[in-house]
Amino acid sequence: MGLESGGTNRSKMSEDVAIAQIVTAVTTVFYAAVFAIGYYLIVKGNRETLREMREERLSGGRPQVIVEASLLNLPVVELAVRNVSGGAARDITFELSGPIEDSSGFVLSELRYLREGIPFLGPGEKIRCLWDHIDHLITYLQEKGPHEGVDVKVTYKDLPGEAYTTEWRINPLLYEGLRYDPSQLPQAPLGGPPQDVSMDARSDRTSEPPRNSGNKDGGQSH
């Protein structure tokens, strides 16, 4: 009886030791696998971060292209496309929910750069187009609409090729009743096709093409 009991105990202890060894081995393998997976994810994350940092360094950062009704030169309203970030934008295209018109009926949205897109726009650069006198434009939009404005979807890429999409709503009716300095009224009434305006990027001053004075032959008038 005693011998049998002792043999049973030793056998049971051996089984417990074997089970403990198996559990220890499984636990060791499990933790090793977790450590390996964690290390892989850390390395992958670091590589992705380094890649993004390299792309941002090459491109100057993510571009941000906006389209807006600019009121900087009231009472004249301008349609402006601007890249407000530190990164260059390329392959810029526009999708409009409706036409953009001035009070004479001229359709600004049919201008070539809005229909076909802009190949490149550097950091801080802008393209401005004279739209209309704010009072004329407000009256025109109140009568004809659209009263809710025009939605513009802008699609573009940074230099490495990452694509971005932003959406903007242009609605000059939001500025109905806006006050301005009457002394800033233009010399001639606005209307018809927009004038070409060039901009000095450093001074932010605008200039128009020179106007001829005198006769057409270039001589002085007497």
C-alpha positions in Angstrom: 0.0 0.0 0.0 2.7 2.4 1.0 4.8 1.6 -2.1 1.9 2.1 -4.4 1.0 5.4 -2.8 4.6 6.6 -3.1 4.7 5.6 -6.7 1.5 7.3 -7.5 2.7 10.5 -5.9 5.9 10.5 -7.8 4.0 9.9 -11.1 1.7 12.8 -10.3 4.6 15.1 -9.5 6.3 14.2 -12.7 3.1 15.0 -14.7 2.9 18.4 -12.8 6.5 19.2 -13.6 6.0 18.3 -17.3 2.8 20.5 -17.5 4.7 23.3 -15.8 7.5 23.0 -18.3 5.1 23.0 -21.2 3.3 26.1 -19.9 6.6 27.9 -19.3 7.7 27.1 -22.9 4.4 28.2 -24.4 4.5 31.4 -22.3 8.1 32.1 -23.4 7.2 31.6 -27.1 4.1 33.8 -26.7 6.1 36.7 -25.2 8.8 36.3 -27.8 6.2 36.5 -30.5 4.6 39.6 -28.9 8.0 41.2 -28.6 8.8 40.4 -32.3 5.5 41.8 -33.5 5.9 44.9 -31.4 9.5 45.4 -32.7 8.3 45.0 -36.3 5.5 47.5 -35.8 7.9 50.0 -34.3 10.4 49.6 -37.1 7.6 49.9 -39.7 6.2 53.0 -38.0 9.6 54.7 -37.9 10.2 53.9 -41.5 6.9 55.4 -42.4 7.6 58.5 -40.3 11.0 58.9 -42.0 9.4 58.5 -45.4 6.8 61.2 -44.7 9.5 63.5 -43.3 11.6 63.1 -46.4 8.6 63.8 -48.7 7.7 66.9 -46.7 11.3 68.1 -46.8 11.4 67.6 -50.6 8.0 69.2 -51.2 8.1 71.8 -48.5 5.1 70.4 -46.7 1.5 69.7 -47.6 -0.1 72.2 -50.0 -3.5 73.9 -49.2 -5.2 75.4 -52.2 -8.3 77.5 -51.5 -10.8 79.4 -53.8 -12.5 82.4 -52.4 -14.3 85.7 -53.1 -11.6 88.1 -52.0 -12.7 91.4 -50.4 -9.2 92.9 -49.9 -9.9 95.6 -52.5 -13.4 96.7 -51.7 -15.6 97.8 -53.3 -14.1 95.5 -55.9 -14.6 91.8 -55.4 -12.0 89.4 -56.8 -12.1 85.7 -57.5 -8.9 84.3 -56.0 -7.1 80.9 -56.1 -4.4 80.8 -53.4 -1.9 78.3 -52.0 -1.8 79.2 -48.4 0.7 76.6 -47.2 4.4 76.1 -47.4 4.2 73.3 -49.9 4.0 73.6 -53.7 0.8 72.3 -55.5 0.6 70.8 -59.0 -2.0 69.4 -61.3 -4.7 71.6 -59.8 -8.3 71.1 -61.2 -11.6 72.6 -60.3 -15.2 71.2 -60.2 -17.9 73.8 -59.8 -21.6 73.2 -58.9 -22.6 76.1 -61.1 -21.4 79.0 -63.2 -19.7 82.1 -61.6 -20.9 85.3 -63.3 -20.5 89.0 -62.9 -23.4 91.5 -63.2 -22.9 91.9 -67.0 -23.4 88.2 -67.5 -19.8 87.4 -68.2 -19.0 83.8 -67.0 -15.7 83.8 -65.0 -15.9 80.1 -64.5 -15.3 79.7 -68.3 -11.9 81.2 -68.0 -9.3 78.7 -69.3 -7.4 78.2 -66.0 -10.6 77.3 -64.2 -11.8 74.9 -67.0 -8.5 73.2 -67.7 -6.7 73.6 -64.4 -3.4 75.1 -63.1 -0.2 73.1 -63.6 1.7 74.6 -60.7 1.1 77.0 -57.8 4.0 77.7 -55.5 3.8 78.3 -51.7 2.1 81.6 -51.0 1.3 82.2 -54.7 -2.2 83.4 -55.8 -4.1 84.0 -59.0 -6.6 86.8 -58.8 -9.3 87.8 -61.3 -11.5 91.0 -61.0 -15.0 89.8 -60.5 -17.3 92.8 -60.0 -18.3 95.8 -57.8 -19.8 94.4 -54.7 -23.0 96.4 -54.9 -23.6 95.4 -58.5 -22.8 91.8 -57.8 -25.1 91.6 -54.8 -28.0 93.0 -56.7 -27.4 90.6 -59.6 -27.2 87.5 -57.4 -30.3 88.5 -55.5 -32.2 88.7 -58.7 -30.7 85.7 -60.6 -29.0 83.6 -58.0 -27.6 81.2 -57.0 -28.6 82.4 -53.5 -26.8 79.6 -51.7 -23.5 80.2 -53.6 -21.3 78.0 -55.7 -19.5 75.0 -54.4 -15.9 74.4 -55.7 -14.1 71.1 -55.4 -10.3 71.5 -55.8 -8.1 68.5 -56.5 -4.3 68.8 -56.5 -1.1 67.0 -55.7 2.1 67.8 -53.9 5.5 67.3 -55.5 6.0 63.7 -54.5 2.5 62.9 -56.0 0.3 62.6 -52.9 -3.3 63.7 -53.9 -5.5 66.0 -51.9 -9.1 67.3 -52.3 -10.6 70.3 -50.6 -14.1 71.9 -51.0 -15.1 75.5 -50.7 -18.3 77.5 -51.1 -18.3 81.0 -52.7 -21.3 83.1 -51.8 -20.9 86.9 -52.0 -24.4 87.3 -50.8 -23.1 86.7 -47.3 -21.5 90.2 -47.5 -24.7 92.1 -48.3 -24.7 95.5 -46.7 -20.9 95.4 -46.1 -19.6 99.0 -45.6 -16.6 100.3 -47.5 -14.8 103.6 -48.1 -16.5 105.5 -51.0 -13.2 107.1 -51.9 -12.0 103.8 -53.1 -14.7 103.6 -55.9 -13.1 102.7 -59.3 -12.7 105.4 -61.9 -14.7 103.5 -64.5 -17.7 101.2 -63.9 -16.9 97.5 -63.8 -18.6 95.1 -66.2 -17.7 92.9 -69.1 -14.7 90.6 -69.3 -12.3 90.9 -66.3 -9.2 93.0 -66.8 -5.8 91.3 -66.7 -4.0 92.2 -63.5 -0.4 91.3 -62.6 0.9 91.1 -59.1 4.3 91.9 -57.6 4.8 88.9 -55.3 7.1 90.9 -53.0 5.2 94.1 -52.6 1.7 92.6 -53.1 1.0 95.6 -55.4 -1.1 95.2 -58.5 -0.4 96.8 -61.9 -2.3 97.0 -65.1 -0.8 96.9 -68.6 0.4 100.4 -69.7 -2.1 102.5 -71.6 -1.0 104.3 -74.8 -1.2 108.1 -74.7 -1.2 110.2 -77.8 -1.9 108.9 -81.4 -1.6 105.4 -82.6 1.6 106.1 -84.6 3.4 106.9 -81.4 3.9 110.5 -82.2 3.2 113.3 -79.8 -0.1 115.1 -80.1 0.1 118.8 -80.9 
